[in-house]
């Protein structure tokens, strides 16, 4: 289904054509579900998030964006938002670990568990906007230009934001396991943007 233009089906969907919307669901359901499962590491939660993403697509159909002929970037961002609301702090982002620099040294389950915890805490420090961008570009391999478009950013702004987000993640991952003074997991979970200094 990759490379197909969603525009004709989406235009029909906007007129109330349920069959066209069902075809879009069939086209993107597997990819959205895979993304949801990476975000939650739980099959039941992934099913719920997938259904929720398509429900949001229908409910907010006047706001949805087709990017480079595809609704997938919009669906992936929506899935990320739903997952963030479902589990603040995103403590089960294990699928991200393979893409994080220096994780190759992790060789045992205990070490892996410790790095997972530090990585989820690092993600919790990103603003919602940075998390959406990282999810699209790092996890789903979406082109930066497409990610910028669906998030309403200029390409240059997206590039700068992505660079800063990577630096923050790497810095957080290099901190001692106990984390910075006064910034325990509970505090970060209640306010994921607490340590970003208010920058968006």
Beta strands, then each sheet from edge to edge (+ up, - down):
end
